[in-house]
């Protein structure tokens, strides 16, 4: 399973990345804002995207709306 994670808080993003990879998940990318997350999802087509609700540029909800 491939995963993209996005959060504008660096400590939370790193912690989430570390936890997921420790347990064997394939994190293919991480983003610090909604626009980067949107671009990464379009480029890599992950199985799962974990998005923060409130991020700069685009919120997690806006990213989902643009992808639908």
TITI-590821 format. One record per residue (C-alpha): residue number from 0; residue in one letter; x, y, z. Coordinates in steps of 0.5 Angstrom, whole numbers. Example, Ala and Ser with C-alpha at 12.3 -4.5 7.8 and 13.67 -1.06 7.14 Angstrom:
<atom kolmar="0" kedo="a" xx="25" yy="-9" zz="16"/>
<atom kolmar="1" kedo="s" xx="27" yy="-2" zz="14"/>
END
This chain:
<atom kolmar="0" kedo="x" xx="0" yy="0" zz="0"/>
<atom kolmar="1" kedo="x" xx="3" yy="7" zz="-2"/>
<atom kolmar="2" kedo="x" xx="1" yy="13" zz="2"/>
<atom kolmar="3" kedo="x" xx="2" yy="20" zz="2"/>
<atom kolmar="4" kedo="x" xx="2" yy="25" zz="8"/>
<atom kolmar="5" kedo="x" xx="1" yy="32" zz="9"/>
<atom kolmar="6" kedo="x" xx="1" yy="37" zz="15"/>
<atom kolmar="7" kedo="x" xx="4" yy="44" zz="16"/>
<atom kolmar="8" kedo="x" xx="7" yy="42" zz="22"/>
<atom kolmar="9" kedo="x" xx="14" yy="39" zz="21"/>
<atom kolmar="10" kedo="x" xx="14" yy="35" zz="28"/>
<atom kolmar="11" kedo="x" xx="7" yy="32" zz="27"/>
<atom kolmar="12" kedo="x" xx="9" yy="30" zz="19"/>
<atom kolmar="13" kedo="x" xx="16" yy="27" zz="22"/>
<atom kolmar="14" kedo="x" xx="13" yy="23" zz="27"/>
<atom kolmar="15" kedo="x" xx="7" yy="21" zz="23"/>
<atom kolmar="16" kedo="x" xx="12" yy="19" zz="17"/>
<atom kolmar="17" kedo="x" xx="17" yy="15" zz="23"/>
<atom kolmar="18" kedo="x" xx="11" yy="11" zz="26"/>
<atom kolmar="19" kedo="x" xx="8" yy="9" zz="19"/>
<atom kolmar="20" kedo="x" xx="15" yy="7" zz="16"/>
<atom kolmar="21" kedo="x" xx="17" yy="4" zz="23"/>
<atom kolmar="22" kedo="x" xx="11" yy="-1" zz="22"/>
<atom kolmar="23" kedo="x" xx="13" yy="-3" zz="15"/>
<atom kolmar="24" kedo="x" xx="8" yy="2" zz="11"/>
<atom kolmar="25" kedo="x" xx="10" yy="5" zz="4"/>
<atom kolmar="26" kedo="x" xx="10" yy="13" zz="5"/>
<atom kolmar="27" kedo="x" xx="12" yy="15" zz="-2"/>
<atom kolmar="28" kedo="x" xx="12" yy="22" zz="0"/>
<atom kolmar="29" kedo="x" xx="10" yy="28" zz="5"/>
<atom kolmar="30" kedo="x" xx="8" yy="35" zz="4"/>
<atom kolmar="31" kedo="x" xx="8" yy="41" zz="8"/>
<atom kolmar="32" kedo="x" xx="2" yy="45" zz="4"/>
<atom kolmar="33" kedo="x" xx="-5" yy="43" zz="1"/>
<atom kolmar="34" kedo="x" xx="-2" yy="45" zz="-6"/>
<atom kolmar="35" kedo="x" xx="4" yy="40" zz="-5"/>
<atom kolmar="36" kedo="x" xx="0" yy="35" zz="-3"/>
<atom kolmar="37" kedo="x" xx="-5" yy="35" zz="-9"/>
<atom kolmar="38" kedo="x" xx="1" yy="35" zz="-14"/>
<atom kolmar="39" kedo="x" xx="4" yy="29" zz="-10"/>
<atom kolmar="40" kedo="x" xx="-3" yy="25" zz="-10"/>
<atom kolmar="41" kedo="x" xx="-4" yy="27" zz="-18"/>
<atom kolmar="42" kedo="x" xx="4" yy="25" zz="-19"/>
<atom kolmar="43" kedo="x" xx="4" yy="19" zz="-15"/>
<atom kolmar="44" kedo="x" xx="-3" yy="16" zz="-15"/>
<atom kolmar="45" kedo="x" xx="-2" yy="13" zz="-8"/>
<atom kolmar="46" kedo="x" xx="-7" yy="8" zz="-5"/>
<atom kolmar="47" kedo="x" xx="-8" yy="13" zz="1"/>
<atom kolmar="48" kedo="x" xx="-7" yy="20" zz="3"/>
<atom kolmar="49" kedo="x" xx="-7" yy="22" zz="10"/>
<atom kolmar="50" kedo="x" xx="-9" yy="30" zz="10"/>
<atom kolmar="51" kedo="x" xx="-9" yy="35" zz="15"/>
<atom kolmar="52" kedo="x" xx="-16" yy="39" zz="15"/>
<atom kolmar="53" kedo="x" xx="-13" yy="46" zz="16"/>
<atom kolmar="54" kedo="x" xx="-6" yy="47" zz="11"/>
<atom kolmar="55" kedo="x" xx="-4" yy="53" zz="7"/>
<atom kolmar="56" kedo="x" xx="-6" yy="54" zz="0"/>
<atom kolmar="57" kedo="x" xx="-11" yy="49" zz="0"/>
<atom kolmar="58" kedo="x" xx="-14" yy="45" zz="6"/>
<atom kolmar="59" kedo="x" xx="-15" yy="38" zz="6"/>
<atom kolmar="60" kedo="x" xx="-22" yy="38" zz="4"/>
<atom kolmar="61" kedo="x" xx="-20" yy="43" zz="-2"/>
<atom kolmar="62" kedo="x" xx="-15" yy="37" zz="-4"/>
<atom kolmar="63" kedo="x" xx="-21" yy="32" zz="-4"/>
<atom kolmar="64" kedo="x" xx="-26" yy="36" zz="-8"/>
<atom kolmar="65" kedo="x" xx="-21" yy="38" zz="-13"/>
<atom kolmar="66" kedo="x" xx="-19" yy="30" zz="-14"/>
<atom kolmar="67" kedo="x" xx="-26" yy="28" zz="-14"/>
END
